[in-house]
Amino acid sequence: MAKALREAAQALEPMSDTPRLDAELLMAHALETNRQDLLLNLPELAVPGIFQALLERRKAHEPVAHIIGEREFWSLPFQVSSDVLIPRPDSEILIETAVQLGVTQAPKAILDLGTGSGALLLAALSEFPDARGVGMDASAAALTVAHNNADNLELADRATFLLLDWTTPAWQQNLGGTFDLILANPPYVSTKTQLSREVAEFEPHQALFAGETGMDDYEIIIPALDGLMSGNGTALLEIGFDQAVPVTKLAEKYGYHVECKQDLGRNDRLAILRRGAGQ
């Protein structure tokens, strides 16, 4: 088993930044166990026949999360598929910030725009037990994944998912009121950007690309926030590393006070929008 993991990690080195971790996760999945138990019982385990097929999929750049059907986010297990973006650690800054803000006033109503797997909404609901939330997405397939995650995390009684497209007229009128906390990880990649094969070939393009400047969806969402945000509400928008200035300018145009925060890699990642004095 140890030799098989070493060889698998070596085979993955040309295309993965985490070849050993990838190999361990694939092996654990093949054995229908978890990585911790795999490592604890390594000498006693035999390599299952399915492992080589999983390894070949990874060598073809398919994300590990798609192969095993799961990705951890905010220490919670989330089902994923090719219909949703794989939750990234960088996006946890939205939940971290929401928790910090919630120390003084916990939100009662949470909205997740473009919910995908439901990761942001469900992570937030796990932190705020008195809150209810709505996740909207234009993809019915994505909402199926979100529903499954809500069930698996036992949060379905506080989460509602709606099939809505913010490019259609009056979409915000179907959300049923205002929200204390609005979360969004909208498409923000420029169509000029060359993405890795892992992303470009396996993740949903409609959840990634937002026109030549990557600003198309912000230009819809930010003007709509006024009718969605409660009096003391806050919107937390994930942004690209080069979008702090254009997103700030756009939000300030609509009267919002904006603060930007960086992720662990010191890239701009989050825009915090609050109502300005004039709103």
N, C-alpha and C positions, 0 to 999 in steps of 0.2 A: 504493500500500500504506500509506504513512504517513497519508494522508488517511482511508483506511478505518479504521485503528486509532483515529485521533482521533475520528472520528464514532461508532465503536462505544463508545469510552470515555465519550463524552458521553451516549450513549443509556443507559448502565448507571449513570450517576451517581445517579439517584433511588433505586436499590435496592441498591447495592453500596458497601461502604467502600473497595474496591480496584478501581475501574472500569478503569483502564488495565492493571493486571496481569491482570484477568479477560479483557480483550480480547486481550491478547498470548498468553495461554495457549490461548484458543479458536482464535486464528489459527494458532498453532503446531500445534495438534492437527489442524486442517483441512488443513494442509500436510504432515502426517505428519513433522514435524520437532520440534526442541526450541526452547524460548524463546530460548536463547542464539544458536543458529544463525539463528533468525528475525531477531533484532535485528542480527546481523552482516551479513546479506544483504538487508536491507530494500529497498534500491533496485532490486534485481534480481527481486523476487518479485511475482507477480500474485495478486490475491485469488481464492481458489477458490470455486466456486459453493456449496459446502456451508456456507461461513462464516455466511451470513445465517440459515440454519436453526439453527445452534448459538447464534447471538446471540439469537434469539427465545426459545430455551429458557432462556437465562440471564435474559432480561428477565422471564420468567414465574417467576423466583426459584429455578429448579432450580440446585443447587450446581454450581460448575465441576467439582469432583471427580467428580460423577456423569456430567457431560456428556463429560468426557475419559477417565473410567474409572480415574483414578489420583490419588493424593495422596502427597506426600513426607512422611516421618516419620523423624526421627533420621537425616536425609540418605540414607534408603533409599526406593526407589520401591515403593509399595503399591497393588495393585489394589483398587478399592472398587466397591461397588454399593449399591443401595437396601436391600440386606439387612443392611448393617453400618453402624455409626457411622463417619463420616469422622474419621480420626485428627486430633487438634488439637495445635498446638504446645504448649499448656498441659500436655498429658499427658506431654510429654518430661521433665518434672520427675521422673517415676517412674524413667525410665531413667538420668537424670543422678544421682539419688540412689543407685540400684542400683550404678552404676559407682563412686561414692565409697565405698560400703560394701564393694565388692568389692576395694578396694585392700588391705585387711587380710586378708580371707578371701573368695576368689572362690566363688560358689555352684556346686555340682555338679548340683543338681536344682532346676528352676524351674517354678512353676505359674502359669498365667494364667487367672484366673476370669472367664468371660465374654469370651472371646478375640476375638470378632468377626472383624475382618480379620486377626488374628494380629499386629498391629503391636507391641504391648508385648512379647509373647513373643519374636518374631523379632528385634526390636531388641536385647533382652537377650541372646539367643543370639549375635548378631553381636559382642557385646562380651566374651562369656565362651566362648571356643572349646572349653573342656573340659566345658562344661555340656550337659545334655540337658533338654528341657522338655516340659511337657504343657499344652495349651490346651483348655479345656472351654467348650462353649457349648450352649445349648438349641435353637439354630437350625441345622438341617442346611444351609440355604442359606448361612449365615454361614461354616460350616466349609468349604464348597466354596471360598469366597474365601480363607480362611486357608490351605488346602492349596495353592492356586495360588500364593499369595505365598511360601510355604515353598519350593516348587519353583523359582520365579523367582529367589529369593535364594540358592538352593543350600544351604538349611538343612533340607531335608526329612529328612535322615538323623538329625537330632538333635531333631526336633520331632514329637510325637504329638498328634493332635487327637481329642477324645472328645465324642460327643453326650450331654451330661448336663445335667440341670435341677436346680438347687439347691433348688427348691421341692418336690422329691420326697423321700420318706424315704430315709435312709441313702445319699444320693448320694455322700458323700465316700469311702465304702468302695470305689468303683469307680476311684479315682484311683491306686491301686497304691503306696502308701507315703507318706513325708513329704518335705518340700521345704525347701531352705535359703532360697529366695527365693520369696515369693508376691506376685504382682502382681494388681491388680484395678481395673478402671474400671467398677463396676457401675452399674445405673440409680440415679440419685439426685435426679432432678427431681421436685418436688412436682406432683401432678396439678392443683393450683391455678395453676401457673405458666403464663403466656402466652408461648409461644415465638415466635420469628420464623417467617415463612412458610417460609423456606429450610429450617429444621429441622423444624417441625411438619408440613409437607406432604411432605417427601421422605426423612426419616430414620426408622428403625424405632422405633415407640413402645415396644415391649417392651424396648428397650435404653436408654430414656430415663427412663420414669416409674416411681416407687417409692412409690406411695401419697401420702396427703395431706401427710405430713411429709418425704417423700423418703427415709425411713429404712428402709423395708420390707426391702430386700435386705441392708443392713448388719446388721439384726437376725437374719438367717439366717447370713450369712457369718462374722461375728465370733465367735459361739459355736462355730462349726465349726472355727475355725483351730487349736484345741488339738490336734486329731487329725491335722492336716495339716502343721504346722510342725515342722521338725527342732529338735534341742536348742538350737542357736544361730541358729535361723532368724529371718527378719524378714519382715513383711508390709507392703507398700506399697499403700495404698488411696487412690485418687483420691476427693476429696470436693467437695461444692458449697461456694461461697464463704461460706455461712452455717451450715455443718455441723461446724465444728471442735469446738464445745462438745458437741453431742449425740453425735457419734462418739467423742470422747474419753471422755465419761462412760460410754458403753456399753462401750467397750474396757476401761476401768479396772474396771468391774464384773466383767469376766471375768479380771482379774488382769494385764492388759497395761500396760506402760509405753508412753506415747504421746508422740510429738513431732509437731507440725504444721509444715508449711512452706508458704510462699507462692509463687505463680507470678510471672511477669514483670510482671503487672498488679497485684501486691501483694494478690491475693486468696488466701485460704486454699484450698489445692488438694490437699495431700497429708497423709495421716496415716501415720506410721511406727509400727508396732506391734512391740514386742519383749516377750519374756516378762518378767514381773515377778519379784521375788525369791521370791515364794511359789509360782511355777509349776515 
